[in-house]
Amino acid sequence: MTALHELAATELLALYRRRELSPVEATRAVLERVAAWEPHLRATYALDPDAALAQARASEARWLKGEPLGAIDGVPSMLKENIATLGTPMPLGTAATVLASAASDAPPAARMREAGAVLLGKTTMPDYGMLSSGLSSFHALARNPWDLTKGPGGSSAGAGAGVAAGYGPLHVGTDIGGSLRLPAAWCGIFTLKPSLGRVPIDPPYAGRAAGPMTRSVADAALLMQVLAQPDDRDAMSLPAQAIDWLCLGRDLGGVKIGLLLDAGAGLPVDPEIAAAVRAAADRYASAGAQVETMAPFFTRSMLDGMDAFWRMRSWLDWSAMSQERRAKVLPFIVEWLKGGAQLSGEQVFRGYSQMAAMRDAAIAAHRPFDFVLSPTAPIAAFRAELASPTDDPQRPLEHIAFTVPYNMSEQPAASINCGWTSTGLPIGLQIAGRRHDDLGVLQMARAWEALRPAQRPWPEPPAAAPR
């Protein structure tokens, strides 16, 4: 019999509906799983078992009356700590933040609460979300449940680790350069970075997206049904649109797929990862899709220009802090952002312009195709203690060349597991679609779930040390 913490959100809801399981039982099972894993993973922030069980009891009462509050009533869930929840301080991953209780729920938290989710607490992130690792000056170092010597990725670090470890079926993270998809790839889970504005977020920013992090495509689709509702706090949010998020079936006959194995810049793709992505493309082709290899469209100038713009933005923020607060920021980030002090106005403007160039190049490259397949990341998970794969503040973005173009182009892009390295680490397949075709990306990911070989069991916590 499947353990309760292993059940998908869709399975939990079916059991609640038949009164064969209570949200209280499910929440207790997930909290027990967190207790078993958390000494090793350090993936949570503001975990509140008492509040979660109170929410679960309220959900149980609603289900007994046959009056669920919404589509995810009673499902154990967590949110990344930079998504505000009423009454909880938001450190943004850094000890430099002056902590104050959030005055309201950000849009994703509000939608989940309205739909009856049991919110267990928050998941961790690195300083300001500026790293693709679980290294933080505020939170304990987060680790990867597949291999505790490796990091879970970032910046949705705790969420990636938590989903793989069974910390509830529904999580929400954020992404401005790969922060949903990189942890998904390195932790072997599923995520969708939606089209810009599909899931409102506060504060909004060019390229910033919030999205579901789950073990299955069906659970992500269920959560999109809840999250993808307009909220006027996000001036970039899309108008209301009737999307049947749960309609995941798709005939692959004639679907045009581009296969991108060379990003054009950044770290070279590990041969094991290239082979796994190529094998995935072959399986799509065997199911009727038309697959064509693509030339790279991303350039060194785009990567360096974006780096210059973000350095200057971070330098200005850091410079405005008190000396005491500046001293608390992670040293790697301080060394990186100090490069912004040397940039001229012309360099920053040209760097900002490269993000528009990235957008144009991505959309033009995708024009002949319905979807594009690529590695999510060029390498597998790296050592947990490192800030980035290069561990070099002068080369901090070498691993995001496959992911960041879709933030700037506003296109939806998912990451789903497509295999393992010879050392047992997950490999992520990125599926990108045309602007606003979020449902199409989900459908292609669901098709891959049916096409791919059987998955390995989810990792288990280390056995307790003998006393």
Stockholm file with secondary structure:
# STOCKHOLM 1.0

chainA/1-467         MTALHELAATELLALYRRRELSPVEATRAVLERVAAWEPHLRATYALDPDAALAQARASEARWLKGEPLGAIDGVPSMLKENIATLGTPMPLGTAATVLASAASDAPPAARMREAGAVLLGKTTMPDYGMLSSGLSSFHALARNPWDLTKGPGGSSAGAGAGVAAGYGPLHVGTDIGGSLRLPAAWCGIFTLKPSLGRVPIDPPYAGRAAGPMTRSVADAALLMQVLAQPDDRDAMSLPAQAIDWLCLGRDLGGVKIGLLLDAGAGLPVDPEIAAAVRAAADRYASAGAQVETMAPFFTRSMLDGMDAFWRMRSWLDWSAMSQERRAKVLPFIVEWLKGGAQLSGEQVFRGYSQMAAMRDAAIAAHRPFDFVLSPTAPIAAFRAELASPTDDPQRPLEHIAFTVPYNMSEQPAASINCGWTSTGLPIGLQIAGRRHDDLGVLQMARAWEALRPAQRPWPEPPAAAPR
#=GR chainA/1-467 SS CCCGGGCCHHHHHHHHHTTSSCHHHHHHHHHHHHHHHHHHHCCEESCCHHHHHHHHHHHHHHHHTTCCSSTTTTCEEEEETTSCCTTCBCCTTCTTSCCCBCSSCCHHHHHHHHTTCEEEEEECCCGGGCSSSSCCSSSCCCCBTTBTTBCCCSSSHHHHHHHHHTSCSEEEEEESSSTTHHHHHHHTCEEEECCTTSSCCSSCCTTCEEEEEESSHHHHHHHHHHHCSCCTTCTTCCCCCCCCTTCCCCCCTTCEEEECCCCSSSSCCCHHHHHHHHHHHHHHHHTTCEEEECCCCCCHHHHHHHHHHHHHHHHHHHHTSCHHHHTTSCHHHHHHHGGGGGCCHHHHHHHHHHHHHHHHHHHHHHTTCSEEEEESSSSCCCBTTCSSSSCCTTSTTTTCTTTHHHHHTTCCEEEEEEEECTTSCEEEEEEEESTTCHHHHHHHHHHHHHHSCCCCCCCCCCCCCCC
#=GC SS_cons         CCCGGGCCHHHHHHHHHTTSSCHHHHHHHHHHHHHHHHHHHCCEESCCHHHHHHHHHHHHHHHHTTCCSSTTTTCEEEEETTSCCTTCBCCTTCTTSCCCBCSSCCHHHHHHHHTTCEEEEEECCCGGGCSSSSCCSSSCCCCBTTBTTBCCCSSSHHHHHHHHHTSCSEEEEEESSSTTHHHHHHHTCEEEECCTTSSCCSSCCTTCEEEEEESSHHHHHHHHHHHCSCCTTCTTCCCCCCCCTTCCCCCCTTCEEEECCCCSSSSCCCHHHHHHHHHHHHHHHHTTCEEEECCCCCCHHHHHHHHHHHHHHHHHHHHTSCHHHHTTSCHHHHHHHGGGGGCCHHHHHHHHHHHHHHHHHHHHHHTTCSEEEEESSSSCCCBTTCSSSSCCTTSTTTTCTTTHHHHHTTCCEEEEEEEECTTSCEEEEEEEESTTCHHHHHHHHHHHHHHSCCCCCCCCCCCCCCC
//
